[in-house]
């Protein structure tokens, strides 16, 4: 897989299920990143392709109660282990002691996300050759419009020099995702039924109106170009390659 460009072209012609099938076949150490939202589509697909799929999630300590219960429901529904990665308690305690629990409203969300999300994800990815995310181009025209179905991860490291990141749903729309969820009757986070289209930490997530884009409910006090936590900084990643 030395030519990532040709690999992208090859996989772009495949369905999300076939992309995941190829990814599982090509990597001995691969996992799905499950956020407790529409990523359940990925969990469903990989569970049908592997008897022991590896799935992990980031518990920031600030998720909605509904999301915690939903994670347990998915674990039980698919009879799988979900690896849970939490923030480093020393770094988190230092931040909260110095700035309180809501510093992101005045200082921006990047510092808090760095501790609660980026550092745990860094640990989650270290033993992997590749990972699978639920990113889609339509999630954010400002930051995710160029998401490829596969890429060399320029932000994180795996067990080898090269970490491959798969985005099987990159070309799917939100409607495609929800059609799949309804067709196969997948478990759903109840927050979606309360107007939450994009679900993250409780303080930083709000319901959206019918005509609002889903990302407008995330970090609503910041500019649209800043609505990323650093897990998927695609523009920065593409510029670094």
MOJO-V865368 format. One record per residue. N is the residue number from 1. RES is the residue in three letters. PHI is phi in whole degrees, 0 to 359 (NA if undefined). OMEGA is omega in radians with two decimals (999 if undefined). D_CENTER is the distance of its C-alpha to the mean C-alpha in Angstrom with 1 decimal. Layout:
BEGIN
[[N RES PHI OMEGA D_CENTER] [N RES PHI OMEGA D_CENTER]]
END
This chain:
BEGIN
[[1 UNK NA -3.10 23.6] [2 UNK 283 -3.12 25.3] [3 UNK 258 -3.06 25.1] [4 UNK 292 -3.13 21.4] [5 UNK 295 3.12 22.8] [6 UNK 293 3.09 24.7] [7 UNK 295 3.07 21.9] [8 UNK 299 -3.14 19.8] [9 UNK 299 -3.13 22.8] [10 UNK 296 -3.08 23.3] [11 UNK 284 -3.12 19.8] [12 UNK 299 -3.13 19.7] [13 UNK 273 -3.07 22.5] [14 UNK 261 3.05 20.8] [15 UNK 284 3.09 19.1] [16 UNK 306 3.14 15.5] [17 UNK 299 -3.12 17.2] [18 UNK 289 3.05 19.4] [19 UNK 295 3.12 16.8] [20 UNK 295 3.12 15.2] [21 UNK 301 3.13 18.8] [22 UNK 294 -3.13 19.7] [23 UNK 298 3.13 16.8] [24 UNK 297 3.14 17.9] [25 UNK 288 -3.05 21.4] [26 UNK 273 -3.04 21.0] [27 UNK 227 3.12 19.3] [28 UNK 284 -3.08 20.7] [29 UNK 237 -3.08 17.8] [30 UNK 222 -3.11 14.5] [31 UNK 215 3.04 11.6] [32 UNK 266 3.02 8.7] [33 UNK 269 -3.07 5.5] [34 UNK 250 -3.05 6.1] [35 UNK 265 -3.08 5.4] [36 UNK 86 3.11 8.9] [37 UNK 230 -3.07 8.9] [38 UNK 289 3.09 9.3] [39 UNK 299 3.08 7.2] [40 UNK 301 3.07 10.7] [41 UNK 299 3.12 11.9] [42 UNK 294 3.11 10.4] [43 UNK 298 3.13 11.9] [44 UNK 297 -3.10 15.0] [45 UNK 294 -3.08 15.5] [46 UNK 287 3.11 15.2] [47 UNK 292 3.11 17.3] [48 UNK 274 -3.10 19.9] [49 UNK 251 -3.08 20.0] [50 UNK 223 3.14 20.1] [51 UNK 285 3.12 22.2] [52 UNK 224 -3.14 20.1] [53 UNK 292 3.09 16.5] [54 UNK 262 -3.10 14.5] [55 UNK 229 3.09 11.4] [56 UNK 228 3.09 10.1] [57 UNK 219 3.11 8.5] [58 UNK 255 3.06 9.2] [59 UNK 262 -3.08 12.2] [60 UNK 286 -3.04 13.1] [61 UNK 86 -3.11 16.4] [62 UNK 233 -3.13 16.0] [63 UNK 285 3.06 14.2] [64 UNK 293 3.03 16.3] [65 UNK 305 3.13 18.7] [66 UNK 298 3.14 17.7] [67 UNK 291 3.10 14.1] [68 UNK 299 3.13 15.8] [69 UNK 293 3.13 18.1] [70 UNK 295 3.10 15.6] [71 UNK 303 3.11 13.9] [72 UNK 292 3.14 17.5] [73 UNK 295 3.12 18.3] [74 UNK 294 3.12 15.7] [75 UNK 302 -3.13 16.9] [76 UNK 289 -3.09 20.4] [77 UNK 299 -3.08 20.1] [78 UNK 263 -3.13 18.9] [79 UNK 53 -3.13 20.9] [80 UNK 233 2.97 18.3] [81 UNK 276 3.00 17.5] [82 UNK 244 3.12 14.1] [83 UNK 288 -3.09 14.1] [84 UNK 249 3.13 13.5] [85 UNK 249 -3.09 13.3] [86 UNK 246 -3.13 15.1] [87 UNK 295 3.01 16.3] [88 UNK 296 -2.98 19.5] [89 UNK 292 -3.14 22.2] [90 UNK 291 3.14 24.6] [91 UNK 294 -3.13 22.5] [92 UNK 293 -3.14 21.2] [93 UNK 297 3.14 24.8] [94 UNK 296 3.13 26.2] [95 UNK 296 -3.08 23.9] [96 UNK 294 -3.13 24.7] [97 UNK 293 -3.09 28.4] [98 UNK 278 -2.98 28.8] [99 UNK 240 -3.13 26.9] [100 UNK 86 -3.03 26.4] [101 UNK 270 -3.05 23.4] [102 UNK 228 -3.11 22.9] [103 UNK 296 -3.08 23.4] [104 UNK 295 3.12 20.4] [105 UNK 291 3.14 22.6] [106 UNK 252 -3.06 25.2] [107 UNK 262 -3.01 23.6] [108 UNK 90 -3.00 20.3] [109 UNK 272 -2.98 16.9] [110 UNK 296 -3.11 16.3] [111 UNK 294 -3.14 18.4] [112 UNK 296 3.13 17.0] [113 UNK 296 3.12 13.3] [114 UNK 299 -3.13 14.7] [115 UNK 278 -3.03 16.2] [116 UNK 276 -3.07 13.9] [117 UNK 237 -3.00 10.5] [118 UNK 296 -3.12 11.5] [119 UNK 297 3.07 14.4] [120 UNK 297 3.11 12.8] [121 UNK 295 3.10 10.1] [122 UNK 304 3.11 13.2] [123 UNK 292 -3.12 15.0] [124 UNK 296 -3.05 12.5] [125 UNK 273 -3.04 12.6] [126 UNK 305 -3.14 16.4] [127 UNK 273 -3.03 17.7] [128 UNK 255 2.96 15.7] [129 UNK 268 -3.06 17.0] [130 UNK 202 3.06 13.7] [131 UNK 219 -3.06 10.1] [132 UNK 240 -3.14 8.3] [133 UNK 244 -3.12 5.0] [134 UNK 262 -3.13 5.3] [135 UNK 299 3.03 6.5] [136 UNK 227 3.12 10.0] [137 UNK 296 -3.05 13.0] [138 UNK 280 3.14 14.2] [139 UNK 291 3.13 11.5] [140 UNK 201 3.10 13.4] [141 UNK 299 -3.09 16.7] [142 UNK 279 -3.02 17.1] [143 UNK 235 -3.05 14.1] [144 UNK 234 -3.04 12.4] [145 UNK 293 -3.09 15.6] [146 UNK 248 -3.12 16.0] [147 UNK 299 3.10 12.8] [148 UNK 272 3.13 14.5] [149 UNK 286 3.06 13.9] [150 UNK 208 -3.12 14.3] [151 UNK 202 2.97 14.9] [152 UNK 277 -3.08 16.2] [153 UNK 288 -3.12 13.7] [154 UNK 268 -3.07 15.9] [155 UNK 255 -3.04 14.1] [156 UNK 233 3.14 13.8] [157 UNK 246 3.05 16.4] [158 UNK 249 -3.10 16.6] [159 UNK 288 3.08 19.9] [160 UNK 245 3.14 21.5] [161 UNK 299 -3.08 21.9] [162 UNK 253 3.05 19.5] [163 UNK 249 -3.12 15.8] [164 UNK 262 -3.13 14.6] [165 UNK 241 3.13 11.2] [166 UNK 254 3.07 11.0] [167 UNK 235 -3.01 9.6] [168 UNK 300 -3.09 11.9] [169 UNK 265 -3.05 11.3] [170 UNK 309 -3.06 11.9] [171 UNK 263 3.08 15.4] [172 UNK 275 3.02 14.9] [173 UNK 267 3.05 15.7] [174 UNK 301 3.12 14.6] [175 UNK 297 3.10 18.0] [176 UNK 299 -3.13 17.3] [177 UNK 299 -3.09 14.3] [178 UNK 287 3.03 16.6] [179 UNK 296 3.11 19.5] [180 UNK 294 -3.12 17.9] [181 UNK 301 -3.12 17.0] [182 UNK 288 -3.11 20.6] [183 UNK 299 -3.08 22.3] [184 UNK 258 3.07 21.1] [185 UNK 52 -3.13 21.2] [186 UNK 282 3.05 17.8] [187 UNK 299 -3.08 17.2] [188 UNK 231 3.03 15.9] [189 UNK 294 -3.08 14.9] [190 UNK 300 3.11 18.3] [191 UNK 297 3.10 16.9] [192 UNK 299 -3.12 16.3] [193 UNK 280 3.13 20.1] [194 UNK 252 3.08 20.8] [195 UNK 96 3.10 19.6] [196 UNK 272 3.13 16.0] [197 UNK 268 3.12 14.0] [198 UNK 239 -2.98 10.9] [199 UNK 246 3.08 10.5] [200 UNK 226 3.10 9.9] [201 UNK 289 -3.06 12.8] [202 UNK 303 -3.10 16.1] [203 UNK 291 -3.00 18.2] [204 UNK 253 -3.09 15.8] [205 UNK 235 3.13 15.0] [206 UNK 227 3.04 17.9] [207 UNK 296 3.10 18.9] [208 UNK 245 3.08 19.6] [209 UNK 283 -3.07 22.8] [210 UNK 307 -3.07 23.3] [211 UNK 261 3.11 23.6] [212 UNK 273 3.06 21.0] [213 UNK 291 -3.04 17.8] [214 UNK 301 -3.10 14.7] [215 UNK 284 3.12 13.5] [216 UNK 292 3.09 17.0] [217 UNK 275 3.13 16.1] [218 UNK 257 3.13 13.8] [219 UNK 45 -2.98 16.1] [220 UNK 300 -3.11 18.9] [221 UNK 273 -3.09 21.5] [222 UNK 246 3.13 20.1] [223 UNK 293 -3.10 20.6] [224 UNK 302 -3.11 18.2] [225 UNK 287 -3.13 17.9] [226 UNK 257 -3.01 16.6] [227 UNK 278 3.01 13.7] [228 UNK 224 -3.13 11.0] [229 UNK 265 -3.12 10.4] [230 UNK 109 3.10 10.7] [231 UNK 291 -3.05 7.4] [232 UNK 225 3.14 7.8] [233 UNK 277 -2.96 11.6] [234 UNK 295 -3.12 12.6] [235 UNK 295 3.11 16.2] [236 UNK 296 -3.13 16.8] [237 UNK 295 -3.10 15.5] [238 UNK 294 3.13 17.7] [239 UNK 289 -3.09 20.6] [240 UNK 279 -3.09 20.5] [241 UNK 278 999 20.9]]
END
